[in-house]
């Protein structure tokens, strides 16, 4: 007994490492959730149960194994196909443990029929390529007309979408002109029909806006609106295009290329035309504001005219003219006085300059007995006898006249 005691004592000391069932189940759950979060799984549906709660419970299996799965109501409500036992599906979700039964399971966040994954990849690939080309760029989006005169629709005549659109348009704005171009909206060749319809409508004059779309459906049903040929026709359209494909959660390439995306066909009808009563109410309000503004303008201008009519200038209009004439006379008198004073000053200054000029005049010098001799031929003053020769004729200027003489002899 003494030899066993240490073993028992050691085991008791390690009790803190002993786990409960809930504890170890929680650790397993955490480990699974961390290691298998957001995974894709493919398998066959079996044991499908649809209780009144709206959740779906099923088993996914293949040849060698199976896993329990649950689709909660928030996800199940958006499944667009009829889920049945034996159906091959592709699911996306997270693996966890249902602790009350200690059973691992996958919580499905998205479920698709097998083969949808390939379509999804094709969608993403085309979306990336067209996005790089700029087909989704907002700068290419055309605005919708405020009140179109003619609306064109590209859709199926047998679908619910056309009925919804026509009902809403007629309710909002009756007697609107609508041109319907019927096409197939799913199946082989439908994409080319839709693209041709868009191209052909662009050759018809007078169309203000175009609605292209259909009601809801699976990805396969909506695939025509994910085809490149439709996207390029929408992008090339000179007519503004509203894409109305499926429901709010359905996003197609056509939605991204179109000028406006409507979440549903009904919303497309609401976007394309205003409500007649709301439009008339808005026009009446604008009319009332214009009338009030015009009335205020007339009232203001009339007050100004009345003030002007009773003002002093209007009572005695000649008074202002007389004051201006008097001011003009006074300015003329000041101008005459100023001109006379200026002329007198200038005359005195000119007289002074004349006296100074006369004092240095050569005539004054000649008056004192001097003379100036110039060559007769060019009248240039002679400064040296060297410029003369015997017989040269010269002109001599005295104070009161001049005489011409001929050189007989040169001294010097």
C-alpha positions, 0 to 999 in steps of 0.5 A: 500500500505504501508503494501505491500512495505516490501514484494516487497522489500524483494522479490527484495533483493532475486533476486540473487536466481532466476535461468534461465531455462538454469541454473536450467537445468544445475544444474539438469544435474550435479545432474544426472551425479553425481548420475547416472554415469556409470550405467547398464540398461536393456530394449527394443529398440524402435524408433531406428534412424540411421542418416547419422552422424553415431550416433544412437538414440533410446528409451529404455523402459520396461512395465512402463517407457522409457528413451531416449538414444544416441550411438555416432559414435565412439561406434556405429562403434564397435557394432558387432550385428544388432541392431533392434527395439524390441531387448532386450539389456543391456547397460552401460553408464551415465545419463545426460540432453539434455539441448536444449529440457530439456530431460534426456537421457543416453549416451551409452558407451557399448551395448550388447544383453541381456544375454551377461552380463552372458557371460562376468561374466563367462569370468572374472571368468575364467580369474581370476582363470586361472590367479591365476594358472599362465597360463598367466605368461610371463615366460611360453611363448615360442619364435617363430622360426625365419624361420619356416619350417612347419606351422600348422593352426587350424581354419575353412576352410570356414572362411575369416581368413584362406584366409587372413593368406594363402594370407599373408604367400604366399605373404611374403614367397612363398612355405612355408609348411602349415598344415591345421587342419579344425575345427568348430570355433563356436557353441556347441562342437567347443571348444572341436574340437579346443582343440583336434586339438591342442593336435593332432598337438603336436603329429606330428613331424616337426611342428615349430609354430601353428596359432589358431583362426578365424575372427571377430564376437560377443562375442557369436561367439568367445566364443569357444576361451574362453573355459577352455578346449581350454586354457589348450590345448594351455598352454600344447602345446609344439609347440609355439601358436599364437592366432589370434581371431577376431579383435583388440578389441576382447580379449579372454582367448586363446589370454592371454594363447597363446605364442603370441597374434595377433590382427588379423589373418592377423597380425598372418601371418605377425608374423609367417614368415618374408618377403622373400625380407627383409630376403634376403636383411638382409642376403646380408647386413650381407654377405657384412659386413662379406666380408668387415670384412674379407678383413680388417683382411687380409689387417691388417695381411698383413701389419703386415707381411710386417713390420715383413719382412722388420724388422731388425731381419728378415734381420739378424736373426743370430745377435740376436742368437749371442747376446744371445750366448754372453750374455750366455757366460758372465753369465757363467763367472760371475757364475763361479767367483761367485761360486769360491768366495762362495767356498773360503768363505765357506772353510775359514769359515769351517776351522775356525770352525774346529780349534775351534772344535779341541781346545775343542777336548778330544784328546787335553786333553789326549795329556796333560797326561790325560786319559779316562776310560770306562767299557769294556762291554759297553764303557760308561765312568766311573765317580765313583769308585762305578761303579767298582768291583774287576775283572771288565775289563776296557778300558783306552784311552791315547793320542796315543792309548788305553789298557785293564786292570782288576781291582785288588783293589779299593781305595777310 
